Amino acid sequence: MKLTKLYLLTACLATGSFTHAQVPVKGMVTDEHKEALAYTTVRLLRSDSTFVQGTVTDSIGCYRLENVQKGSYLLSFSSIGYEAKIYPFAVGGEDTEKVLPVVYLKENSVLLGEVEVKGSSFIRQKDRVLIIPTEHQIKHASTGYDLLYNLMIPGMHVDTQKGSVNTLFGETTLYIDGQKADYKEVRALRPKDIEKIEYFEMPTGKYAGDKTSVNYILKKKNTGGYVALDGMQTIGYLGGDYNANLKVTHKNTNYTLFAGHSMEHNGGVRTDKKEIFYFPKQEISRTTHIDDAELKKDKQYAQLNINNNNDKQTLAGKISFVRQSMPDNYSKSVIEYSNASVNDISSRTETNQITLMPSLNLYGNFKLGQTQVLNVDLTTTYTNNEYIRKYSEGNYFSHTKVNENLYDVAFSTDYNIQLKHNNSFGLNFSHLHSISSATYKGDFNDWSHLWTAETLLMGQYNQSFGKVYMSLQLGGDLLQYCLHRNEAKRYLSPHANILLNYQINSEHSILYGLNTGNSNPPMEWINNVSQDLDSLSVKRGNPYLEKTDYYNSYLVYAYQKGKINLQVAGLYFGAINNVFSDYYIENDKLVNTFRTGGNFHQLKGSLAVTYKIIPSLHIKLLGFYRYNKITGKVKQHRNEWGGSMDINYYWRDFAFNIHGKSTEKTLDNYPAFIDTPATYGAFVRWNHKNWMAEVGTDNTFSKYNRIKMYTDMGVYRFHNNSYSETYQKTGYIKVTYTFDFGKSSSKEHRDINTTINSAILKAE
């Protein structure tokens, strides 16, 4: 046991030897049996208990605090299941490095349900924010989305039902132990198995290219198994989501099986639409009222995960299958033309879609010594999409049937090495390749074959200068696409990400980020397909679309002290040579197609505050301003003010929540103006042992919520008023049960991608 202790302490000192600071303080934390305690919260306090800085121990119980000045201090150690401990020490003027004795924590005999993580749970590091969930936040969550919601990260909006996470900078990409995750796997996460969460406001390294990133880090346990069942039922319209998981662990290998079914059946979207067509010989006004509609969809999935890991490497393989169906969806309309001799013409639209998608993922993580890491990831996916649309209007009839075979291959590898002088170096290579072969029958008969590719090579250098941290990523991006019977397009562009973080002191920090990027046009728009929408309009692809360049720059000020966590942020986003919808008259039809050449500019500003009034009562407020501007063939601009509020209260086995969001008045790159009504809701959640039950309601007193959308494109103008049961008052009931067998085992995540890719040009 003494040899083990000596080895761990030596490892801690070896780890610290790679960096140099004015006065670093380091050491190790173990339990009474001299076993290392990973992810213990370590807080540096002045002698009057004022917070200075914090960190957590690594996987072998080591910790390191940088830039500790001369003086007397207290070190506070806390870990769930152990009694907190305070250790006094002093830093002298002659010290160049302070190595403290091993700290032993005693197991807590108090019921774990009453143990709380004391002090600040947000620890701002050089390139990320490290968040240690409190016992309240873990206990009153049943999914990865629930826990992220409970953390109340300033400026972050989490929709636990839809499974979306957004910040001022855009949609957040989610990861689990460094592997990209989708809705199903994050929803399957058990919060009690999450050790900590990393939040990257300016992603670097393997996360480069994301707008923001969240990485869930799980506890490492490799014995036993579990069975988990969960289900959610919607009230107000028919909808449900049901899942089952089974995991068995043998030695260093985990076997996990997932399966699930979800469905939705409601009255579709009812729309009042007014249109004006400016044909050369006459102007036609049309009013469409959808008075009957139905939407049905369902999805099934199954997945087998095999994971083997040891101290030097992790190898994982995943096989999954997804089936998605949207059968017999329809809408019936009454149409009135301004110049028609007969009013109230009836029309009907029917669509039917079905998708089958098997996929294979192989992943490897290799530790090349103490300072080097290599990650390799390969995913292959085959998708078969079938799309059928029928439209009738009086004597007019339109029919389209498309069958598509789509092949996707995604490969990435990244290498990182920690250097000796507070710096590190990394290389990242990735390649995405998609091939679509689609056969169109009906009004338009043709075969469309398209391949697209993106190859990215980036080098990264990170360096600390006292209170300043810099991350610089430079490289090149090769974009390619080729449509059958057309010349291939290739674009080689520079790619850059720059991050500067100035840690003023333990309470104040300033973050500046700048990144550039580019992308191919959406696959479904690169084609020669021409599809009739109705008697007056046609939707058409464009095989000559060009790449879009992106520029993103922002400045963030963060303040954290005691119960308050505040963020003030400003952002500029530009999409140069962006893809927009375009309209022109051809013969007696309005053609809706796509074009590049215009620019989209956006300025954002926000103030976000999280206030922990008492340990069991938290409130989060957000206010923002947004200005959108479109230049080019179409010129539009719009100002928008808005905000949101969340309140969480915890009492024994119960959690109570109230939330609300203001109206939204946006200008998207359609280009179109969109007005969305305010939303609000509440829920009550009960957690006890292996059971969790939640009852919630949204828009409880709303009856006539509608989404408005309107635009003027010169030759065409429209104004939509849309109504759906999903916008109105709804409720839901959710129940989860988990049964562990054998020794305790960490809950595996569902690593299944249920997002369907397609290059089919659809009328919707």
C-alpha positions in Angstrom: 0.0 0.0 0.0 2.9 2.3 0.7 4.3 1.6 -2.8 0.9 2.5 -4.2 0.8 5.8 -2.3 4.4 6.6 -3.4 3.5 5.8 -7.0 0.5 8.1 -7.0 2.4 10.9 -5.4 5.3 10.5 -7.9 2.7 10.6 -10.7 1.3 13.8 -9.4 4.7 15.5 -9.2 5.6 14.2 -12.6 2.4 15.7 -14.1 3.2 19.0 -12.5 6.8 19.1 -13.8 5.6 19.8 -17.3 4.4 23.3 -16.4 6.0 26.2 -14.7 4.2 29.0 -12.8 5.4 31.6 -10.3 4.3 29.6 -7.3 2.3 26.4 -8.1 0.7 24.5 -5.3 0.1 20.8 -5.8 -0.6 17.6 -3.9 -2.8 14.5 -3.8 -6.1 13.4 -2.1 -6.9 9.8 -1.0 -9.4 8.1 1.2 -8.6 6.4 4.5 -7.5 3.3 2.6 -5.0 5.3 0.6 -7.0 4.9 -2.6 -6.9 7.9 -4.8 -10.0 10.1 -4.9 -10.6 11.4 -8.4 -12.6 14.6 -9.2 -12.5 15.9 -5.6 -13.4 19.6 -5.4 -10.4 21.6 -4.2 -10.9 25.3 -3.3 -8.1 27.8 -2.4 -9.3 30.2 0.3 -7.6 33.1 2.1 -7.3 33.0 5.9 -10.6 34.9 6.1 -12.3 32.2 3.9 -12.4 34.5 0.8 -12.4 32.3 -2.4 -9.3 32.6 -4.5 -9.5 29.8 -7.1 -10.6 26.2 -7.5 -9.9 23.0 -9.3 -10.7 19.2 -9.1 -8.3 16.3 -8.8 -7.6 14.2 -11.8 -8.1 10.5 -12.3 -5.3 9.6 -9.9 -6.2 12.1 -7.2 -3.7 14.8 -8.1 -4.4 18.5 -8.1 -2.5 21.7 -9.1 -3.3 25.4 -8.4 -1.4 28.0 -10.4 -0.1 31.5 -9.6 -0.5 31.3 -5.8 0.9 34.4 -4.2 2.9 34.7 -1.0 0.7 34.5 2.1 -1.4 32.3 4.4 -4.2 30.1 2.9 -6.7 27.4 3.6 -7.4 24.5 1.2 -10.9 23.1 1.3 -11.4 19.5 0.0 -14.9 18.1 -0.6 -16.2 15.0 -2.3 -19.6 13.4 -2.3 -19.7 10.6 0.2 -16.7 12.0 2.3 -16.4 14.5 5.1 -15.1 17.9 3.9 -11.7 18.9 5.2 -9.8 22.2 5.7 -6.0 22.2 5.4 -4.1 25.4 6.4 -0.7 26.3 4.8 1.5 29.2 3.8 3.5 30.2 0.8 6.8 31.9 1.5 8.7 34.4 -0.6 11.5 31.8 -1.2 9.1 29.1 -2.5 9.2 28.3 -6.2 6.9 25.4 -5.8 4.7 24.2 -3.0 4.2 20.5 -2.6 1.7 19.7 0.2 1.4 16.4 2.1 -1.2 13.8 1.0 -4.7 14.7 2.3 -6.9 11.9 3.5 -10.7 12.2 3.5 -12.9 10.2 5.8 -16.1 8.5 4.6 -19.2 10.3 5.6 -21.7 8.3 7.7 -24.5 10.8 6.9 -27.1 9.7 4.3 -25.7 10.5 0.9 -29.0 12.2 -0.1 -28.1 15.0 2.3 -24.5 15.6 1.1 -24.0 18.8 -0.9 -21.0 20.1 -2.8 -20.1 23.3 -1.0 -18.8 26.4 -2.6 -18.7 27.4 -6.2 -19.6 24.6 -8.6 -18.4 26.7 -11.6 -14.6 26.6 -12.1 -13.3 28.7 -14.9 -10.2 27.2 -16.5 -8.1 28.4 -19.4 -10.2 27.2 -22.3 -13.4 26.0 -20.6 -15.7 26.2 -17.6 -15.7 23.1 -15.4 -19.0 22.5 -13.6 -19.4 20.2 -10.6 -23.1 19.4 -10.2 -24.5 19.7 -6.7 -26.4 16.9 -5.0 -29.7 18.7 -5.5 -29.1 19.1 -9.3 -28.2 15.4 -9.7 -31.0 14.0 -7.6 -33.7 16.0 -9.4 -32.7 15.0 -12.9 -33.4 11.9 -14.9 -31.6 12.6 -18.2 -28.5 14.4 -19.4 -30.7 17.3 -20.6 -32.4 17.5 -17.2 -29.0 17.9 -15.4 -27.8 20.5 -17.9 -31.1 22.4 -17.3 -30.6 22.3 -13.6 -27.1 23.7 -13.8 -28.6 27.0 -15.0 -25.5 28.0 -17.0 -25.9 31.7 -17.8 -26.8 32.4 -21.4 -27.7 28.7 -22.1 -31.3 27.6 -23.0 -32.0 23.9 -22.6 -35.3 22.4 -23.9 -35.5 19.1 -22.1 -38.5 17.8 -24.2 -37.2 18.6 -27.6 -33.6 17.8 -26.7 -32.1 21.1 -27.9 -29.4 23.2 -26.3 -28.7 26.8 -27.5 -26.6 29.8 -26.5 -26.0 33.3 -27.8 -23.6 31.8 -30.2 -25.9 29.2 -31.7 -26.7 25.5 -31.2 -24.5 23.7 -28.7 -22.9 20.4 -29.8 -23.0 17.7 -27.1 -20.3 15.1 -26.3 -20.0 12.2 -23.8 -16.5 11.4 -22.7 -15.2 13.3 -25.8 -17.4 11.4 -28.3 -20.1 13.4 -30.2 -23.6 12.5 -28.9 -27.1 12.9 -30.3 -30.5 13.4 -28.7 -31.1 9.7 -27.8 -27.8 9.1 -26.0 -27.9 12.3 -24.0 -31.5 11.5 -23.0 -30.3 8.1 -21.8 -27.6 9.5 -19.5 -28.2 8.9 -15.8 -27.2 12.0 -13.9 -25.8 10.1 -11.0 -23.2 8.6 -13.3 -22.0 12.1 -14.5 -18.9 13.2 -12.6 -18.6 16.7 -14.1 -19.4 18.7 -17.2 -17.1 20.8 -19.4 -18.5 23.8 -21.2 -16.5 25.3 -24.1 -17.7 28.8 -25.0 -15.0 28.9 -27.7 -14.3 25.3 -28.7 -10.8 24.3 -29.6 -9.0 21.0 -30.4 -11.3 18.2 -31.3 -14.3 20.5 -30.6 -13.1 23.1 -33.2 -15.9 24.0 -35.6 -18.6 23.9 -33.0 -20.4 27.1 -32.0 -20.3 26.0 -28.4 -19.6 22.5 -26.9 -20.7 20.6 -23.8 -18.8 17.4 -22.7 -20.3 15.1 -20.1 -17.6 13.2 -18.2 -18.8 10.0 -16.7 -17.7 8.0 -13.6 -15.5 5.0 -14.5 -17.0 1.8 -13.1 -16.7 -1.5 -14.9 -18.5 -4.2 -12.9 -22.2 -5.3 -12.7 -25.0 -4.2 -14.9 -28.4 -2.6 -15.1 -31.8 -2.6 -16.7 -33.5 0.8 -17.3 -37.0 1.6 -18.6 -38.5 5.0 -19.3 -41.5 6.4 -21.0 -43.1 9.8 -21.7 -46.7 10.5 -22.7 -48.0 13.8 -24.1 -51.3 15.2 -23.0 -53.2 17.5 -25.5 -52.3 15.4 -28.5 -51.1 11.9 -29.0 -47.3 11.5 -28.5 -45.0 9.2 -26.7 -41.4 8.1 -26.3 -40.5 4.7 -24.8 -37.0 3.2 -24.2 -35.3 0.2 -22.7 -31.6 -0.4 -21.9 -29.6 -3.5 -20.8 -25.9 -3.4 -19.9 -23.7 -6.3 -18.8 -20.0 -5.9 -17.8 -17.4 -8.7 -17.9 -13.9 -7.7 -16.8 -12.8 -4.7 -19.0 -15.6 -5.1 -21.6 -19.1 -3.6 -21.5 -22.0 -4.9 -23.6 -25.0 -2.6 -24.0 -28.2 -3.1 -25.8 -30.7 -0.2 -26.5 -34.1 -0.2 -28.1 -36.9 2.4 -28.3 -40.1 3.5 -30.0 -41.5 7.0 -30.4 -44.6 8.3 -32.1 -46.7 11.4 -32.7 -50.3 11.9 -34.1 -51.9 15.2 -34.1 -54.0 17.6 -36.3 -51.0 18.9 -38.2 -50.4 22.6 -39.0 -53.5 24.7 -39.9 -52.5 27.6 -42.0 -54.1 30.8 -43.4 -51.9 31.9 -46.3 -52.3 35.0 -48.5 -50.2 35.2 -51.6 -49.7 37.7 -54.5 -48.1 36.5 -57.8 -46.9 39.4 -60.0 -47.0 37.8 -63.4 -46.2 40.0 -66.5 -49.7 40.0 -67.9 -51.7 40.0 -64.6 -51.5 40.0 -60.9 -53.1 37.0 -59.1 -54.1 37.0 -55.5 -54.6 33.6 -53.7 -56.0 32.9 -50.3 -55.5 29.4 -48.8 -57.2 28.1 -45.7 -56.2 24.6 -44.4 -59.3 23.5 -42.4 -58.4 19.8 -42.0 -55.0 18.2 -41.5 -53.3 15.2 -40.0 -49.7 14.4 -39.0 -48.5 11.0 -38.1 -44.9 9.8 -37.5 -43.1 7.1 -35.7 -39.6 6.0 -35.1 -37.9 2.8 -33.9 -34.3 2.1 -33.2 -32.0 -0.6 -31.8 -28.3 -0.4 -31.0 -25.5 -2.7 -29.7 -22.4 -1.2 -28.1 -19.2 -3.1 -27.2 -16.6 -1.2 -25.3 -13.2 -2.4 -24.0 -10.9 -0.2 -22.0 -7.7 -0.3 -20.0 -5.1 2.2 -18.7 -3.6 2.6 -22.2 -6.4 2.6 -24.6 -10.2 2.5 -25.2 -11.7 0.6 -28.1 -15.4 0.9 -29.0 -17.7 -0.5 -31.7 -21.4 0.4 -32.2 -23.9 -1.1 -34.6 -27.3 0.6 -34.9 -30.5 0.5 -37.0 -33.1 3.2 -37.3 -36.5 3.1 -39.0 -38.6 6.3 -39.4 -42.0 6.6 -41.0 -44.4 9.5 -41.7 -47.3 7.7 -43.3 -50.4 9.1 -44.9 -50.0 12.7 -43.7 -52.4 15.1 -45.4 -53.9 18.6 -45.4 -57.2 19.7 -47.0 -57.5 23.4 -48.1 -60.1 25.8 -49.4 -58.5 28.1 -52.1 -59.9 31.4 -53.4 -58.4 33.2 -56.4 -59.0 36.9 -57.0 -59.7 36.4 -60.8 -61.5 33.0 -60.6 -65.1 32.6 -61.8 -65.6 30.0 -59.1 -64.7 30.6 -55.5 -63.8 28.0 -52.8 -61.8 25.5 -54.9 -60.8 22.5 -52.8 -57.2 21.1 -52.7 -55.5 18.2 -50.9 -51.9 17.5 -50.2 -50.7 14.0 -49.2 -47.1 13.0 -48.2 -45.6 9.7 -47.2 -42.0 9.2 -46.1 -40.1 6.1 -44.8 -36.5 5.8 -43.9 -34.3 2.8 -43.1 -30.8 3.6 -41.7 -28.1 1.1 -40.5 -24.8 2.5 -39.3 -21.4 1.3 -37.9 -19.1 3.3 -35.6 -15.5 2.4 -34.6 -13.6 4.5 -32.1 -10.2 4.3 -30.5 -8.5 6.4 -27.8 -4.8 5.7 -27.3 -2.5 7.1 -24.6 1.0 7.4 -26.0 3.0 7.8 -22.8 2.2 10.4 -20.2 1.9 13.4 -22.4 0.5 12.3 -25.8 -3.0 11.2 -26.9 -4.3 9.9 -30.2 -8.1 9.7 -31.1 -9.5 7.9 -34.2 -13.1 7.8 -35.1 -14.8 6.2 -38.2 -18.6 6.2 -38.9 -20.3 4.7 -41.9 -24.0 5.0 -42.6 -26.4 3.8 -45.3 -29.8 5.5 -45.7 -32.7 4.5 -47.9 -35.2 7.3 -48.2 -38.6 7.0 -49.9 -40.7 10.2 -50.5 -44.1 10.3 -52.1 -46.2 13.5 -52.6 -49.6 14.0 -54.2 -51.4 17.3 -54.7 -54.8 17.9 -56.3 -56.6 21.2 -56.9 -59.9 21.1 -58.9 -58.8 19.4 -62.2 -55.1 19.9 -61.5 -53.1 16.9 -60.2 -49.4 16.6 -59.3 -47.5 13.5 -58.3 -43.9 12.8 -57.2 -42.2 9.7 -56.0 -38.5 9.5 -55.0 -36.3 6.7 -53.9 -32.8 7.6 -52.6 -29.8 5.6 -51.6 -27.4 7.7 -49.5 -23.9 6.7 -48.3 -22.1 8.7 -45.6 -18.5 8.2 -44.4 -17.0 10.3 -41.6 -13.4 9.9 -40.5 -11.5 12.0 -38.0 -8.2 11.7 -36.1 -6.5 14.1 -33.7 -3.2 14.0 -31.9 -2.2 16.1 -28.9 1.0 16.5 -26.9 1.6 18.4 -23.7 4.9 20.3 -23.8 7.0 21.5 -20.9 6.4 25.2 -20.8 2.7 25.8 -20.1 2.1 24.9 -23.8 0.7 22.1 -26.0 0.5 21.2 -29.6 -2.2 19.3 -31.6 -3.0 18.2 -35.1 -6.5 17.3 -36.4 -7.5 15.7 -39.7 -11.1 15.0 -40.7 -12.9 14.0 -43.9 -16.6 13.8 -44.6 -17.9 12.1 -47.8 -21.5 11.7 -48.9 -22.9 10.0 -52.1 -26.6 10.3 -53.0 -28.3 8.4 -55.8 -32.0 9.4 -56.2 -34.6 8.3 -58.8 -37.5 10.7 -59.4 -40.8 9.6 -61.0 -44.1 11.3 -61.6 -44.3 14.8 -62.9 -40.5 14.9 -63.1 -38.6 11.7 -64.3 -34.8 11.7 -63.8 -31.9 10.2 -62.0 -29.8 12.5 -59.8 -26.4 11.4 -58.6 -24.4 13.8 -56.3 -21.3 13.5 -54.1 -20.0 16.0 -51.6 -16.8 16.1 -49.6 -15.1 18.2 -47.0 -11.4 17.7 -45.9 -10.0 19.7 -43.0 -6.5 19.8 -41.7 -5.7 22.0 -38.6 -2.7 22.6 -36.4 -3.3 23.9 -32.9 -0.9 25.7 -30.5 -1.9 26.6 -26.9 0.2 28.8 -24.5 -0.3 30.4 -21.1 1.3 33.7 -20.2 0.6 34.3 -16.5 -3.1 35.3 -16.4 -3.5 35.1 -20.2 -4.3 31.9 -22.1 -4.0 31.8 -25.9 -5.2 29.1 -28.3 -4.3 29.4 -32.0 -5.7 27.0 -34.7 -4.7 27.4 -38.3 -5.2 25.2 -41.3 -7.0 24.6 -44.6 -10.4 23.3 -45.7 -11.1 21.7 -49.1 -14.7 21.6 -50.1 -15.9 19.6 -53.1 -19.1 18.6 -54.8 -20.1 17.1 -58.1 -23.5 16.6 -59.7 -23.8 14.0 -62.5 -23.5 15.7 -65.9 -22.0 18.8 -64.3 -18.5 20.0 -63.7 -17.1 19.3 -60.2 -16.6 22.3 -57.9 -13.6 22.6 -55.6 -12.8 25.3 -53.0 -9.6 25.4 -51.0 -9.9 28.0 -48.1 -7.9 29.0 -45.1 -9.4 28.1 -41.7 -8.6 29.8 -38.4 -9.8 29.8 -34.7 -8.3 32.2 -32.2 -9.1 32.3 -28.5 -7.8 34.7 -25.8 -8.8 34.3 -22.2 -7.7 36.9 -19.6 -8.3 35.8 -16.0 -8.3 39.1 -14.2 -8.7 37.4 -10.8 -10.8 34.7 -9.2 -14.0 36.7 -9.9 -13.5 38.4 -13.2 -12.5 37.1 -16.6 -12.7 38.3 -20.3 -12.8 35.9 -23.3 -12.3 36.9 -26.9 -12.9 34.6 -29.8 -12.5 34.8 -33.6 -13.1 31.9 -36.0 -13.6 31.5 -39.7 -15.1 28.7 -41.7 -17.0 27.7 -44.8 -19.5 25.0 -46.0 -20.9 23.4 -49.1 -24.5 24.3 -50.0 -27.2 21.9 -48.6 -27.2 18.6 -50.6 -31.0 18.7 -51.2 -30.6 22.0 -53.1 -27.8 20.9 -55.5 -29.7 19.3 -58.3 -31.6 19.8 -61.6 -34.9 18.7 -60.2 -38.0 20.6 -60.9 -41.0 19.7 -58.8 -44.5 21.2 -59.1 -45.9 22.6 -55.8 -49.3 23.6 -57.1 -51.0 25.0 -60.2 -49.0 28.3 -60.0 -45.6 27.4 -58.6 -42.6 25.1 -59.1 -39.7 24.3 -56.7 -36.3 23.8 -58.5 -32.8 23.0 -57.4 -29.7 24.8 -58.5 -26.5 22.8 -59.5 -24.4 26.0 -59.6 -24.5 27.0 -56.0 -21.2 28.1 -54.5 -19.6 27.8 -51.0 -20.5 30.1 -48.1 -17.9 31.7 -45.9 -18.5 32.2 -42.2 -17.0 34.8 -39.8 -17.7 34.7 -36.1 -16.3 37.1 -33.5 -17.3 37.7 -29.9 -16.3 39.2 -26.5 -17.5 37.7 -23.2 -17.2 39.1 -19.7 -17.8 36.7 -16.8 -18.3 37.5 -13.2 -18.7 34.9 -10.4 -18.8 35.5 -6.7 -20.8 33.8 -4.0 -24.4 33.2 -5.1 -24.1 35.2 -8.4 -22.9 34.0 -11.8 -23.1 36.7 -14.5 -22.2 36.9 -18.2 -22.2 39.9 -20.5 -21.6 39.0 -24.2 -21.4 40.6 -27.6 -21.3 38.7 -30.9 -20.9 39.3 -34.7 -21.8 36.6 -37.1 -21.5 36.9 -40.9 -22.4 34.5 -43.7 -20.8 35.8 -46.9 -22.1 34.5 -50.2 -24.9 32.8 -48.3 -27.6 30.6 -49.9 -31.1 32.3 -50.1 -34.4 31.4 -51.6 -35.0 33.0 -55.0 -38.1 33.6 -57.0 -38.7 34.4 -60.7 -41.4 34.1 -63.3 -41.0 31.4 -66.1 -43.8 31.2 -68.6 -47.0 31.0 -66.5 -45.3 29.6 -63.3 -43.5 31.1 -60.3 -40.2 29.3 -59.8 -38.9 29.0 -56.3 -35.2 28.1 -56.5 -32.0 28.9 -54.6 -29.0 31.2 -55.2 -25.8 32.4 -53.6 -24.5 36.0 -53.7 -26.1 37.7 -50.8 -24.8 38.3 -47.3 -26.3 37.7 -43.9 -25.1 39.8 -40.9 -26.1 39.4 -37.3 -25.2 41.4 -34.1 -26.1 40.1 -30.7 -25.8 41.3 -27.2 -26.9 39.6 -24.0 -26.9 39.8 -20.2 -27.4 36.6 -18.3 -27.5 36.1 -14.5 -27.9 33.0 -12.4 -28.6 33.7 -8.7 -28.7 31.0 -6.1 -30.9 32.7 -3.5 -30.6 29.7 -1.1 -29.1 26.3 -1.8 -32.6 25.0 -2.7 -33.8 28.0 -4.8 -32.1 29.1 -8.0 -33.2 31.7 -10.6 -31.8 32.4 -14.1 -32.6 35.5 -16.1 -31.6 36.4 -19.7 -32.1 39.5 -21.7 -30.9 40.0 -25.2 -30.8 42.3 -28.3 -30.4 41.0 -31.8 -30.0 42.8 -35.1 -30.2 40.9 -38.4 -29.4 42.3 -41.8 -29.5 40.9 -45.4 -27.7 42.5 -48.3 -27.6 41.6 -51.9 -30.5 41.1 -54.3 -32.9 41.3 -51.4 -32.3 43.9 -48.7 -33.9 43.4 -45.3 -33.2 44.2 -41.6 -34.8 43.8 -38.3 -34.3 44.6 -34.6 -35.3 42.3 -31.8 -35.4 42.4 -28.0 -36.3 39.4 -25.8 -35.6 37.5 -22.7 -36.3 34.3 -20.6 -36.6 33.2 -17.0 -36.2 29.9 -15.1 -36.9 29.2 -11.4 -36.0 25.9 -9.7 -36.9 25.0 -6.1 -35.9 21.8 -4.4 -37.7 20.3 -1.4 -37.0 16.8 -0.2 -37.8 14.4 -3.0 -39.5 17.1 -5.1 -38.3 19.7 -7.6 -40.6 22.5 -8.7 -40.0 24.6 -11.8 -41.5 27.7 -13.5 -40.1 28.9 -16.9 -41.0 31.5 -19.5 -39.7 32.9 -22.8 -40.7 36.2 -24.5 -42.0 36.6 -28.0 -39.5 36.3 -30.9 -39.4 38.5 -34.0 -36.6 37.2 -36.2 -35.4 37.6 -39.8 -34.0 34.4 -41.2 -32.0 33.8 -44.3 -35.1 32.5 -46.2 -35.4 35.5 -46.3 -38.5 35.9 -44.2 -39.8 37.6 -41.1 -41.0 35.2 -38.4 -43.1 36.1 -35.4 -43.2 33.4 -32.6 -45.5 33.8 -29.6 -44.3 33.8 -26.0 -44.1 30.4 -24.2 -44.3 29.5 -20.6 -44.8 26.4 -18.4 -44.1 24.5 -15.2 -43.4 21.0 -13.9 -43.1 19.0 -10.7 -40.6 16.2 -10.5 -40.4 13.4 -7.9 -37.3 11.3 -7.3 -37.1 8.4 -4.9 -34.5 5.6 -5.0 -34.9 3.9 -8.5 -38.0 5.8 -9.5 -38.6 9.2 -11.1 -41.9 10.7 -12.1 -42.5 14.1 -13.7 -45.7 16.0 -14.6 -45.5 19.2 -16.6 -47.6 21.7 -18.6 -46.8 24.2 -21.3 -48.8 27.3 -22.4 -51.4 26.3 -19.9 -53.9 29.1 -20.7 -53.1 29.6 -24.4 -55.7 28.8 -27.0 -54.8 30.8 -30.1 -51.0 30.9 -30.3 -50.0 31.3 -33.9 -46.7 31.6 -35.8 -46.6 34.4 -38.4 -44.3 34.3 -41.4 -44.1 36.9 -44.2 -41.8 38.2 -47.0 -41.8 40.3 -50.2 -39.6 39.0 -53.0 -40.6 41.5 -55.7 -42.4 39.0 -58.0 -44.0 37.2 -55.1 -45.4 38.1 -51.7 -46.9 35.9 -49.0 -48.2 36.1 -45.4 -48.7 32.9 -43.3 -50.6 32.5 -40.1 -50.0 28.9 -38.7 -51.8 27.1 -35.9 -50.9 23.7 -34.4 -52.0 21.8 -31.3 -48.3 21.6 -30.4 -48.2 25.5 -30.0 -51.2 25.5 -27.6 -51.7 24.2 -24.0 -50.2 20.8 -23.6 -49.0 18.5 -20.8 -47.0 15.4 -20.3 -46.2 12.6 -17.9 -42.8 11.0 -17.7 -41.8 7.9 -15.6 -38.3 6.3 -15.3 -37.3 3.1 -13.5 -33.7 1.7 -13.1 -32.7 -1.6 -11.7 -29.0 -2.4 -10.9 -27.8 -5.9 -10.6 -24.4 -7.2 -9.4 -22.0 -4.5 -8.4 -22.8 -0.9 -9.2 -22.2 -0.1 -12.9 -22.2 3.2 -14.7 -25.1 3.8 -17.0 -24.1 3.5 -20.7 -25.2 6.2 -23.1 -27.1 5.6 -26.3 -24.7 6.5 -29.0 -27.2 6.3 -31.8 -27.7 9.0 -34.4 -31.4 9.2 -35.4 -31.0 12.3 -37.5 -32.0 11.4 -41.1 -29.8 12.8 -43.9 -31.2 13.2 -47.4 -30.5 15.0 -50.7 -34.1 14.8 -52.0 -35.6 18.1 -53.1 -38.9 18.1 -51.1 -41.9 20.4 -51.5 -42.1 21.2 -47.8 
